[in-house]
Amino acid sequence: MKLTGALLSSIVLTAAVATPAFAALGGDSATVQADVARMKGALRITSSAGVTVHEITTSYGTVVREYLTPGDKVFAVSWHGPVNLDLRQMLGDYYTQYEQAASMPHPGGHRHLAIEQPGLVVQVSGRMRAFVGRAWVPGLVPQNFSVNDIN
Amino acid sequence: MRNLIALSLIQVTFLAACGGGGYTSGGGPPPSQNIATPGPPNVETITVDMGPSGVSAVNTAYVSIQICVPNNPAMCQTIDHVEVDTGSTGLRILAGALNLTNVPLPQETNGTPTVFMTECLRFADGSSYGSLRFADITLPVSMKTASSVVVQVIGDPLYPTVPSTCPGPAENTVTAFGANGILGVGPFAQDCGSACVATAQPSTYYSCPSTSTCGASTATLAQQVANPVTLFSSDNNGVIVELRPVGSAGAATVTGSLVFGIGTQSNNALGSATVLQEDTFSGLITATYKGTAYSHGFIDSGSNGNFFTDSSIKTCTTPPSPNPWYCPSAEVSETATLQGTNAMMLTANFSVANADGLFNTGYTAFSNLGGTNPDPTGMGFDLGLPFFFGRNVYTAIENATAGSYVGPYFAY
């Protein structure tokens, strides 16, 4: 599936919601709006084959994408930019599972982290000024969607 | 995604140019390595070993550093096992390795006398939280000094409440962090830079009306944690990490030199090294490996392996599962071509051996330790400390003229 083509039909919105909330993975599109407000970012929405992608771009170069199922549930998030994101906010209810797994000794030291569990996949890489990461819940990924398109 | 596509096109253009007669150097056997002798005015001793007590470090380079209360040479402590990190910026000391009673470093305020600043230092695998304090620092071998340096004291007991916006896992103890401190001598002058001047970034700088009520804050460049090298009165445009070679079997310990300055003394000339200009925003270069261009490339003493993607090299089957270290049945030799944002290219030769076998030696230094790179774009290519053994690797700081080039750049 190519999501880039869908960018042509994108809509650009600006932050208007001021509700503080922890959102993202496992949440719905309302929590995406909360993220836009928290990050003071601009929102672009694209959709393809039933999957909606909310892309938040901040003024300092961080790009966050939240992938929603046809049933309006965030099944994946991705981010890249100069600072690493607030994963408590991004991972929502899955944060505790992430923190436990990330606390285990792992190769890559401070630069790389890969968590691959049945209920959660998290990949983070980078160093100051250049972080990149993504996370998804395998059980929530729509059947016709390739996780290679989470980027 | 669109940005990456655009970058790829640029890379293709550059590669075509290079194939048509661009500069490539560094191939073949490494030239004889000349390691600067530690001592004044600009050379510090580096040791690669197991790290501080309770840490079993692998491929981690350490120096010692003296921390003093500003203008008070009687109140000092020398901290050993401070990691040399060309991939981060700033000096940070673990509170567990620092006696704040004997060395009561004054705290940095946000401009209001009673409102102090803290920082959440983000890594790919967690965060380190602590106060910002001023110190006079001395590198004890080179005798390089800097005054009133903003230092992060990680795990400062005065600030036991980590803000909820500073996500875990917490790396606030010596054992969790893997060092008594970190000396970030990377390509940037400040850790955050202009982004934190304009806007209170999430999970970065905080202002604290009380020790338990810290809120996200802006920070001026002067308030930020700076690359200590930029604060030296001379030899302040970058560093050279010079580590002795390590053979296929690994080494129990390795020594070398951390040279301050590039082209400022007779011992730090750029010489025949090839300069790879880094992206000024991200510090990244491009590595082409087995026909694929990886746009998230960097050379980094703070990475304990070479992390790259190669499905033809099998990963280890020992726990944890999946185990991202590479475990080829026999050592393999690999080559990448590194390319800066200028037209210059460098050949990067490295080897990959069986990580299980290496770890079984109990040694701490391996030039052939490699693993997969989880960069989710698939564009990651990280040449870590293994790549430094037997090479003198230059890291020049942004906007500084070093040799006849302006940083940020890598060179070797």
Interface residues (C-beta under 8 A of the other chain):
Chain A: L3 T4 L7 R38 M39 K40 S59 Y60 G61 S78 H80 P82 V83 N84 L85 D86 L87 R88 Q89 Y95 E99 A102 S103 M104 H106 P107 G108 G109 H110 R111 H112 L113 A114 E116 Q123 V124 S125 G126 R127 M128 R129 A130 F131 V132 G133 R134 I150 N151
Chain B: M1 R2 L4 I5 G87 S88 T89 R122 F123 A124 D125 G126 S164 T165 P167 G168 P169 E171 G178 G184 G186 F188 D191 C192 G193 A195 A198 T199 Q201 P202 S203 T204 F281 S282 G283 L284 H296 F298 D300 G302 S303 N304 G305 F307 P320 P322 N323 P324 W325 G371 T372 N373 P374 D375 P376 T377 G380 D382 G384
